[in-house]
């Protein structure tokens, strides 16, 4: 069973943290940012499920806020993610 969480408000909290703490060490390349953001999410048990219709509104981190979802395999990972980033 997988758990999906909307990328609305929680996404912005993760993006701010990522921009302040990880982005400065990365090259100035949105493809690198997107790749590292996905890797960072995976460390927390999450990955992005993309909405293929809204590809034109993706951020530099590769997310379409409000259309894509964070997906988790374990309830505990989803719970910790929500508690941490809400």
Buried (B, 14 or more C-beta within 10 A) or exposed (E): EEBEBEBEEBBBEBBEBBBEEBBEEBEEEBEEBBBBBBEBBEEBBBBBBBBEEEEEEBBBBBBBBBBBBBBBEEEEBBEBBBEEBE
